[in-house]
């Protein structure tokens, strides 16, 4: 097929961005080519707020035909957590037709080389970035995120993570030279001489199994890591969050076509209600890579059963904050209140357990008892969410009925320090909006352990009274080791305690944030600098994003020739 976008043009356009990304992952300094502010869009072909909303509205109630082979039905049924039916239908694939068609384009994609693949991926990301406002509405109305969070986390932050994956993929592929002249001396005889060629080759088709809460942020790293390393990618969205990833596939197929490649290198696998197509796809021999974000039970199933594939999982953990002392009591409470409230606690990085000595903590304002700390934190959350408009902007909507049920049940697990309340959303009367609940538990009582040693996904936190900071560290270690953690936080002014917390996290491979009191929160990570997960504890077997996340998505095949 004739290319409208030549490799030369794409390299000239995107190589500077790729080089900046490579420098960013080397230095770990702040950098992003994707603006966070809504008003940054509207020029140079990007959609402004009104155009983005209009584009989103235009797709509602339509059939999103991607032109894929093997389409045997049209499926849909997404209902926004804000109470509106999206009405979009998507192609349902006969995988016996679609998967061979996807493999057919891999040879040319492999032969294009690492740099061409990288800049094609960057063109896909640029086109997605230009439609950030449209994607923001799609993320908002499938995940329940408030609009500003959907725009930032579902837009530029997700695009950053995709670009980060491309940068790591490129770096790992070019670590080995394309060719080498090999000569081994043989004394008086002529040397042995070979010409060697080294080619990164794909593992197969990458399967991205999307999640409900962060379809783009969690989906883009695996999608772009696999695509940049030469693999075709099949995207299987969560049934409640198809639209953002379907639009992503649409953009990718268009760019691949314009660049002269087979559009079937990227395809969508939407499913009928209750079909459970992820299990069927995950064990297909054509699938060489799987990226999954979601429940521990299905993540464990994939690791145990998808034996033919390299499986990358982000599952569940019990995130913990140790509170021992602080020199900024108000700042600590404010920071924790925001962390507990953001997106109704529906982030895999939101703190769940706050381990506080039952005798209290030291602060710059004097000692505070366990009860005082929990009461003050409850007041901080109440103050943050006291205005309903502000609360709606922070909380978003409860993503599904299971989260609502867990929230309602949590109040019966112990003494309630902060009761959850219902908030109405005037713009979306059908939205289910709830403030967080904080429940006090005694860490020494066996019946409390069942609560705080299990993940309670949603706006539920436990203030756990422990006998001492030593007990807190022992419980922290056991929690990470047995249940995993995406994040750990700690507040202390004692250097010995700080070192002890750090040692636990180093030994148990958990990402640690210390004494956060400003505008950086334990549940947020920055692409190119922060690692999301470590791959070293049960919460996830991979980190977003590092060399290990991309290096096993391809193998290097060597061809030797007599010189």
C-alpha positions as CSV (number, residue, x, y, z in Angstrom):
1,X,0.0,0.0,0.0
2,X,1.2,3.5,-0.8
3,X,2.3,5.5,2.3
4,X,0.9,9.0,2.8
5,X,3.3,9.4,5.7
6,X,6.8,8.4,4.8
7,X,9.3,7.1,7.5
8,X,11.5,10.0,6.6
9,X,8.7,12.6,7.3
10,X,7.8,10.9,10.6
11,X,11.4,10.7,11.8
12,X,11.8,14.4,11.0
13,X,8.6,15.2,12.9
14,X,8.9,13.0,15.9
15,X,12.6,12.2,16.4
16,X,13.2,15.3,18.6
17,X,10.4,14.2,20.9
18,X,11.7,10.6,21.1
19,X,15.2,12.0,22.0
20,X,13.7,14.1,24.7
21,X,11.8,11.1,26.1
22,X,15.0,9.1,26.1
23,X,16.8,11.8,28.0
24,X,13.9,12.1,30.5
25,X,13.9,8.4,31.4
26,X,17.7,8.7,31.8
27,X,17.6,11.7,34.1
28,X,14.2,11.0,35.8
29,X,13.6,14.8,35.7
30,X,10.2,16.4,35.1
31,X,9.2,16.5,31.4
32,X,6.0,16.1,29.4
33,X,5.2,17.1,25.8
34,X,1.4,16.8,26.5
35,X,-0.1,19.9,28.2
36,X,-2.4,19.4,31.2
37,X,-4.4,22.6,30.9
38,X,-7.6,22.4,29.0
39,X,-7.0,25.8,27.3
40,X,-3.8,24.5,25.8
41,X,-5.9,22.8,23.1
42,X,-7.6,24.4,20.1
43,X,-4.7,25.3,17.9
44,X,-2.5,23.4,15.3
45,X,-5.3,20.9,14.6
46,X,-6.2,20.0,18.2
47,X,-9.8,20.2,19.4
48,X,-10.8,22.8,21.9
49,X,-13.3,22.2,24.7
50,X,-16.4,22.8,22.6
51,X,-15.2,20.8,19.6
52,X,-14.1,18.0,21.8
53,X,-17.5,17.8,23.5
54,X,-19.2,18.0,20.1
55,X,-17.0,15.1,18.8
56,X,-17.9,13.0,21.8
57,X,-21.6,13.8,21.4
58,X,-21.5,12.9,17.7
59,X,-20.2,9.4,18.4
60,X,-23.0,8.6,21.0
61,X,-25.7,6.3,19.6
62,X,-23.6,5.3,16.6
63,X,-21.9,2.2,15.2
64,X,-18.1,2.6,15.5
65,X,-17.0,0.7,12.4
66,X,-13.3,0.1,12.5
67,X,-13.1,-1.8,9.2
68,X,-11.8,-4.9,10.9
69,X,-11.9,-8.4,9.2
70,X,-13.9,-11.1,10.9
71,X,-16.7,-8.9,12.3
72,X,-19.7,-11.1,12.9
73,X,-21.9,-9.0,15.2
74,X,-22.2,-5.5,16.8
75,X,-22.1,-5.2,20.6
76,X,-22.4,-2.4,23.1
77,X,-24.3,-1.5,26.2
78,X,-22.1,1.0,28.1
79,X,-23.9,3.1,30.7
80,X,-22.1,6.1,32.1
81,X,-21.6,6.1,35.9
82,X,-23.2,9.6,35.5
83,X,-26.4,7.9,34.4
84,X,-26.5,8.3,30.6
85,X,-26.5,5.4,28.0
86,X,-23.7,5.8,25.5
87,X,-25.5,3.7,22.9
88,X,-22.3,3.0,20.9
89,X,-21.9,-0.4,19.2
90,X,-18.6,-1.9,18.4
91,X,-17.4,-4.8,16.1
92,X,-17.5,-8.2,17.6
93,X,-14.8,-10.4,16.1
94,X,-14.6,-13.9,14.9
95,X,-11.1,-14.4,16.3
96,X,-10.4,-17.3,13.9
97,X,-10.6,-14.7,11.1
98,X,-9.2,-11.7,13.0
99,X,-6.0,-13.2,14.5
100,X,-4.6,-14.5,11.3
101,X,-5.3,-11.1,9.6
102,X,-3.4,-9.4,12.5
103,X,-0.4,-11.7,12.1
104,X,-0.2,-11.0,8.3
105,X,1.1,-7.5,8.8
106,X,3.8,-8.3,11.3
107,X,6.5,-9.1,8.8
108,X,6.6,-5.6,7.2
109,X,6.2,-4.0,10.7
110,X,9.2,-6.1,12.0
111,X,11.3,-5.2,9.0
112,X,10.5,-1.4,9.4
113,X,12.9,-1.3,12.3
114,X,12.8,0.2,15.8
115,X,13.0,3.9,14.8
116,X,10.2,3.7,12.3
117,X,8.0,1.8,14.7
118,X,8.7,4.4,17.4
119,X,7.8,7.4,15.3
120,X,4.7,5.8,14.0
121,X,3.7,5.2,17.6
122,X,4.4,8.9,18.3
123,X,2.2,9.9,15.5
124,X,-0.6,7.9,16.9
125,X,-0.1,9.5,20.3
126,X,0.0,13.0,18.7
127,X,-3.3,12.4,17.0
128,X,-4.8,11.2,20.3
129,X,-3.4,14.2,22.0
130,X,-5.1,16.5,19.5
131,X,-8.4,14.9,20.5
132,X,-7.7,15.1,24.3
133,X,-11.0,16.9,25.0
134,X,-13.0,14.2,23.1
135,X,-11.2,11.4,24.9
136,X,-11.7,13.2,28.2
137,X,-15.5,12.9,27.9
138,X,-15.1,9.2,26.8
139,X,-13.0,8.4,29.9
140,X,-15.3,10.4,32.1
141,X,-18.5,8.6,31.0
142,X,-17.0,5.1,31.2
143,X,-14.8,5.4,34.4
144,X,-16.8,7.9,36.5
145,X,-13.8,10.2,36.8
146,X,-14.7,13.9,37.2
147,X,-14.1,15.8,33.9
148,X,-10.8,17.5,34.9
149,X,-9.3,14.2,36.2
150,X,-10.5,12.4,33.0
151,X,-8.9,15.1,30.9
152,X,-5.6,15.0,32.7
153,X,-5.2,11.3,33.8
154,X,-7.1,9.9,30.8
155,X,-5.4,12.4,28.4
156,X,-1.9,13.8,28.8
157,X,-0.9,11.6,31.7
158,X,-2.0,8.5,29.8
159,X,-0.2,9.8,26.6
160,X,2.9,10.3,28.7
161,X,2.9,6.7,29.9
162,X,2.4,5.5,26.3
163,X,5.4,7.6,25.1
164,X,7.4,6.4,28.0
165,X,6.8,2.8,27.0
166,X,7.9,3.7,23.4
167,X,11.1,5.3,24.7
168,X,12.0,2.2,26.8
169,X,11.1,-0.1,23.9
170,X,13.3,1.8,21.5
171,X,16.2,1.9,24.0
172,X,16.1,-1.8,24.6
173,X,15.9,-2.7,20.9
174,X,18.9,-0.5,19.8
175,X,21.0,-1.8,22.7
176,X,22.1,-4.5,20.3
177,X,23.6,-3.2,17.1
178,X,22.0,-4.1,13.8
179,X,25.2,-5.6,12.3
180,X,28.7,-6.5,13.4
181,X,31.9,-7.6,11.7
182,X,33.4,-10.5,13.7
183,X,37.0,-11.6,13.3
184,X,38.8,-14.1,15.6
185,X,42.6,-14.3,15.2
186,X,44.0,-17.7,14.4
187,X,47.7,-17.1,14.8
188,X,49.5,-17.8,11.6
189,X,46.4,-18.8,9.8
190,X,43.8,-16.4,8.4
191,X,41.3,-15.2,11.0
192,X,37.9,-16.6,11.3
193,X,35.6,-13.9,9.9
194,X,31.8,-13.6,10.0
195,X,29.3,-10.9,9.3
196,X,26.5,-10.9,11.8
197,X,23.0,-9.3,11.6
198,X,20.8,-8.9,14.7
199,X,17.0,-8.3,14.3
200,X,14.5,-7.7,17.0
201,X,11.5,-10.0,16.3
202,X,8.1,-9.9,17.9
203,X,6.8,-12.5,20.3
204,X,3.4,-12.7,18.7
205,X,0.2,-10.7,19.2
206,X,-0.1,-8.6,22.3
207,X,-3.4,-8.8,24.1
208,X,-4.3,-5.7,26.2
209,X,-7.1,-6.4,28.7
210,X,-8.4,-3.1,29.7
211,X,-9.8,-1.9,33.1
212,X,-12.9,0.0,34.0
213,X,-11.3,2.8,36.1
214,X,-8.4,4.0,34.0
215,X,-8.9,2.6,30.4
216,X,-6.2,4.7,28.8
217,X,-3.8,5.3,31.6
218,X,-3.5,1.6,32.3
219,X,-4.0,0.5,28.7
220,X,-1.5,2.7,26.9
221,X,1.8,1.3,28.4
222,X,1.2,-2.2,27.3
223,X,-0.3,-1.3,23.9
224,X,2.5,1.0,22.9
225,X,5.3,-1.2,24.4
226,X,4.1,-4.2,22.3
227,X,3.5,-2.2,19.2
228,X,6.8,-0.4,19.3
229,X,8.6,-3.8,19.7
230,X,7.1,-5.2,16.5
231,X,4.0,-7.0,17.8
232,X,0.4,-6.6,16.6
233,X,-1.9,-5.6,19.4
234,X,-5.4,-6.8,20.1
235,X,-7.2,-4.5,22.6
236,X,-9.9,-6.2,24.8
237,X,-11.6,-3.4,26.7
238,X,-13.5,-3.7,29.9
239,X,-17.2,-4.1,28.9
240,X,-18.1,-0.9,30.9
241,X,-15.2,1.1,29.4
242,X,-15.0,0.3,25.6
243,X,-15.2,3.8,24.0
244,X,-11.8,5.3,25.0
245,X,-9.9,2.3,23.8
246,X,-12.1,1.9,20.7
247,X,-11.3,5.4,19.7
248,X,-7.6,4.7,20.4
249,X,-7.7,1.7,18.1
250,X,-9.5,3.8,15.4
251,X,-6.7,6.4,15.5
252,X,-4.0,3.7,15.4
253,X,-5.5,2.0,12.4
254,X,-5.7,5.3,10.5
255,X,-2.1,6.2,11.2
256,X,-0.8,2.7,10.3
257,X,-2.7,2.8,7.0
258,X,-1.3,6.3,6.2
259,X,2.2,5.1,7.0
260,X,1.9,2.2,4.6
261,X,1.4,-0.6,7.2
262,X,-1.4,-3.0,7.7
263,X,-4.1,-1.4,9.9
264,X,-4.9,-4.9,11.3
265,X,-1.7,-4.5,13.4
266,X,-4.1,-2.9,15.9
267,X,-7.6,-4.3,16.4
268,X,-10.5,-4.3,19.0
269,X,-12.1,-7.2,20.7
270,X,-15.4,-6.0,22.1
271,X,-17.6,-8.7,23.7
272,X,-21.2,-9.6,24.3
273,X,-22.5,-9.4,27.9
274,X,-21.1,-12.2,30.0
275,X,-19.1,-13.6,27.1
276,X,-15.8,-13.7,29.0
277,X,-13.7,-13.5,25.8
278,X,-10.6,-12.5,27.7
279,X,-10.1,-16.1,28.9
280,X,-10.6,-17.5,25.4
281,X,-8.1,-15.0,23.9
282,X,-5.5,-15.3,26.6
283,X,-4.8,-19.0,25.9
284,X,-4.8,-18.7,22.1
285,X,-1.4,-19.8,20.6
286,X,-1.2,-16.6,18.6
287,X,-1.1,-14.4,21.7
288,X,2.5,-13.9,22.8
289,X,2.0,-11.1,25.3
290,X,-0.7,-10.1,27.8
291,X,-1.1,-6.9,29.6
292,X,-3.8,-6.9,32.3
293,X,-5.0,-4.5,35.0
294,X,-7.8,-5.7,37.4
295,X,-8.7,-8.1,40.1
296,X,-6.1,-10.4,41.7
297,X,-8.2,-13.5,41.0
298,X,-8.2,-13.0,37.2
299,X,-4.6,-11.8,37.2
300,X,-3.6,-15.0,39.1
301,X,-5.6,-17.1,36.5
302,X,-3.7,-15.4,33.6
303,X,-0.3,-16.1,35.2
304,X,-1.2,-19.7,35.8
305,X,-3.0,-20.5,32.5
306,X,-1.7,-18.3,29.7
307,X,1.5,-20.3,29.6
308,X,2.3,-19.5,26.0
309,X,2.4,-15.8,26.7
310,X,4.6,-13.3,28.5
311,X,2.1,-12.0,31.1
312,X,2.3,-8.5,32.7
313,X,-0.2,-7.9,35.5
314,X,-1.2,-5.1,37.7
315,X,-3.6,-6.6,40.3
316,X,-4.7,-5.4,43.7
317,X,-2.8,-4.5,46.9
318,X,-3.4,-3.1,50.3
319,X,-1.8,0.3,50.3
320,X,-0.6,1.5,53.7
321,X,0.5,4.8,55.4
322,X,2.5,4.7,58.6
323,X,1.8,7.8,60.8
324,X,4.5,8.1,63.5
325,X,5.1,11.9,63.8
326,X,5.0,15.1,61.7
327,X,6.3,18.7,61.8
328,X,3.4,19.8,59.6
329,X,0.2,18.4,61.2
330,X,-2.2,20.5,59.1
331,X,-0.3,19.8,55.9
332,X,-0.3,16.0,56.6
333,X,-4.0,16.0,57.2
334,X,-4.7,18.0,54.1
335,X,-2.5,15.8,52.0
336,X,-4.1,12.6,53.3
337,X,-7.6,14.0,53.0
338,X,-7.1,14.7,49.3
339,X,-5.4,11.3,48.7
340,X,-8.4,9.5,50.3
341,X,-11.0,11.5,48.4
342,X,-9.6,11.7,44.8
343,X,-11.8,9.8,42.4
344,X,-13.7,8.3,45.4
345,X,-10.7,6.2,46.3
346,X,-11.1,4.2,43.1
347,X,-7.3,4.3,42.3
348,X,-5.1,1.3,42.7
349,X,-2.7,3.6,44.5
350,X,-5.2,5.1,47.1
351,X,-4.2,4.5,50.7
352,X,-6.4,2.1,52.6
353,X,-4.7,1.4,55.9
354,X,-3.5,4.2,58.2
355,X,-1.3,2.7,60.9
356,X,-1.3,5.0,63.9
357,X,0.2,4.2,67.4
358,X,-2.6,3.9,69.9
359,X,-0.7,6.2,72.2
360,X,-0.7,8.9,69.6
361,X,1.8,10.8,67.6
362,X,4.2,13.8,68.0
363,X,3.4,17.0,66.1
364,X,4.7,20.5,66.0
365,X,1.5,21.5,67.8
366,X,2.1,18.9,70.6
367,X,1.1,15.3,71.0
368,X,-2.1,14.0,69.4
369,X,-3.9,10.9,70.5
370,X,-5.1,8.2,68.1
371,X,-8.6,9.5,68.5
372,X,-7.6,13.0,67.9
373,X,-5.7,12.1,64.7
374,X,-8.6,10.2,63.3
375,X,-11.1,12.9,64.3
376,X,-8.9,15.7,62.8
377,X,-8.5,13.7,59.6
378,X,-12.3,13.2,59.4
379,X,-12.7,17.0,59.8
380,X,-10.1,17.6,57.0
381,X,-12.0,15.3,54.6
382,X,-15.3,17.1,55.6
383,X,-13.7,20.4,55.0
384,X,-12.3,19.4,51.6
385,X,-15.6,18.0,50.5
386,X,-18.0,20.4,52.3
387,X,-18.9,22.3,49.2
388,X,-20.9,20.0,46.9
389,X,-19.5,21.5,43.6
390,X,-16.0,21.0,44.8
391,X,-16.8,17.5,46.1
392,X,-18.2,16.5,42.7
393,X,-15.1,17.8,41.0
394,X,-12.9,15.7,43.2
395,X,-14.9,12.5,43.8
396,X,-16.4,11.9,40.4
397,X,-18.9,9.0,40.4
398,X,-18.9,5.5,41.9
399,X,-17.8,3.4,38.9
400,X,-20.0,0.3,39.6
401,X,-22.5,-1.2,42.1
402,X,-19.8,-3.4,43.7
403,X,-17.9,-0.4,44.9
404,X,-21.1,1.1,46.4
405,X,-21.9,-2.2,48.2
406,X,-18.4,-2.3,49.7
407,X,-18.7,1.3,50.9
408,X,-22.0,0.6,52.5
409,X,-20.8,-2.5,54.2
410,X,-17.6,-0.9,55.6
411,X,-19.5,1.1,58.2
412,X,-20.3,-2.2,60.0
413,X,-16.7,-3.3,60.3
414,X,-15.8,-1.0,63.3
415,X,-16.3,2.4,64.8
416,X,-17.0,5.0,62.2
417,X,-14.7,8.1,62.5
418,X,-16.2,9.6,59.3
419,X,-19.5,8.5,57.8
420,X,-20.0,8.5,54.1
421,X,-22.6,10.9,52.7
422,X,-24.5,11.1,49.5
423,X,-23.9,14.1,47.2
424,X,-26.1,15.1,44.3
425,X,-24.7,16.1,41.0
426,X,-27.0,18.8,39.4
427,X,-25.6,18.2,35.9
428,X,-26.0,14.4,36.1
429,X,-28.8,13.5,38.5
430,X,-28.2,9.8,37.8
431,X,-24.6,9.8,39.2
432,X,-23.9,7.9,42.4
433,X,-21.5,10.2,44.3
434,X,-20.4,9.3,47.9
435,X,-17.8,10.8,50.2
436,X,-15.2,8.5,51.9
437,X,-15.8,6.5,55.0
438,X,-13.1,6.2,57.7
439,X,-13.4,3.3,60.1
440,X,-11.4,2.8,63.3
441,X,-10.0,-0.7,63.9
442,X,-7.9,-2.1,66.7
443,X,-4.9,-3.8,65.1
444,X,-4.5,-6.1,68.1
445,X,-7.9,-7.7,67.6
446,X,-8.1,-10.8,65.3
447,X,-11.5,-9.9,64.1
448,X,-10.3,-6.6,62.7
449,X,-7.5,-8.3,60.7
450,X,-10.0,-9.7,58.2
451,X,-10.9,-6.1,57.3
452,X,-7.6,-4.4,57.1
453,X,-5.7,-7.3,55.5
454,X,-8.1,-7.4,52.5
455,X,-8.4,-4.8,49.7
456,X,-11.6,-2.8,50.0
457,X,-11.5,-1.0,46.7
458,X,-13.3,2.3,46.8
459,X,-13.7,5.2,49.2
460,X,-13.0,3.1,52.3
461,X,-10.1,3.7,54.7
462,X,-9.2,2.1,58.0
463,X,-7.4,3.9,60.8
464,X,-5.7,1.0,62.5
465,X,-4.5,1.4,66.1
466,X,-1.1,-0.3,66.7
467,X,0.9,-0.7,69.9
468,X,4.0,0.9,68.6
469,X,5.9,2.0,65.5
470,X,7.7,-1.3,65.6
471,X,4.3,-3.1,65.4
472,X,3.4,-0.7,62.6
473,X,6.5,-1.7,60.6
474,X,5.9,-5.4,61.2
475,X,2.3,-5.1,60.0
476,X,3.5,-3.0,57.0
477,X,6.0,-5.7,56.1
478,X,3.4,-8.5,56.4
479,X,0.8,-6.6,54.4
480,X,3.2,-5.9,51.5
481,X,4.5,-9.5,51.5
482,X,1.2,-11.2,51.7
483,X,-1.2,-8.8,49.9
484,X,1.1,-6.5,48.0
485,X,1.1,-2.7,47.7
486,X,1.2,-0.3,44.8
487,X,2.1,2.5,47.2
488,X,3.4,3.1,50.7
489,X,3.4,6.3,52.6
490,X,5.0,7.4,55.9
491,X,5.1,10.4,58.2
492,X,7.9,10.7,60.6
493,X,10.4,13.2,61.9
494,X,12.6,10.5,63.4
495,X,15.5,9.6,61.1
496,X,15.7,6.1,62.6
497,X,12.0,5.4,61.9
498,X,12.5,6.8,58.4
499,X,15.4,4.5,57.7
500,X,13.4,1.6,59.1
501,X,10.4,2.3,56.9
502,X,12.7,2.6,53.9
503,X,14.4,-0.7,54.7
504,X,11.0,-2.5,54.8
505,X,10.1,-1.0,51.4
506,X,13.4,-1.9,49.9
507,X,13.3,-5.5,51.1
508,X,9.6,-6.0,50.1
509,X,9.9,-4.0,46.8
510,X,7.2,-1.3,47.4
511,X,7.3,2.3,46.2
512,X,7.6,4.7,49.2
513,X,6.6,8.4,49.6
514,X,7.8,10.1,52.8
515,X,6.3,13.2,54.5
516,X,4.1,14.5,51.7
517,X,2.4,17.6,52.8
518,X,2.1,19.7,49.7
519,X,0.7,19.3,46.2
520,X,2.2,15.8,45.5
521,X,0.1,12.9,46.7
522,X,1.0,9.3,47.4
523,X,-1.6,8.0,44.8
524,X,-0.2,10.0,41.9
525,X,2.9,9.2,39.8
526,X,4.6,11.1,37.0
527,X,5.7,9.4,33.8
528,X,9.4,9.4,32.9
529,X,10.3,9.8,36.6
530,X,8.1,7.7,38.9
531,X,7.7,4.0,38.6
532,X,4.1,2.8,39.0
533,X,4.3,-0.5,40.9
534,X,7.6,-2.4,41.3
535,X,6.9,-5.8,40.0
536,X,8.4,-7.1,43.2
537,X,5.4,-7.7,45.4
538,X,2.0,-9.4,44.9
539,X,0.2,-6.2,43.8
540,X,1.9,-6.4,40.3
541,X,4.5,-8.5,38.5
542,X,5.6,-5.5,36.4
543,X,6.4,-1.8,36.8
544,X,5.1,1.0,34.5
545,X,7.5,1.6,33.0
546,X,11.0,0.2,33.0
547,X,13.3,-1.8,30.8
548,X,11.9,-5.1,32.2
549,X,8.4,-4.0,31.0
550,X,9.5,-4.0,27.4
551,X,12.6,-6.1,27.0
552,X,10.8,-9.5,26.9
553,X,8.2,-8.3,24.3
554,X,10.8,-9.1,21.5
555,X,13.7,-11.5,21.0
556,X,16.8,-10.8,19.0
557,X,17.5,-13.3,16.1
558,X,21.0,-13.5,14.7
559,X,21.9,-14.3,11.2
560,X,25.6,-15.2,10.6
561,X,27.3,-15.2,7.2
562,X,30.7,-16.2,6.2
563,X,32.7,-13.0,5.5
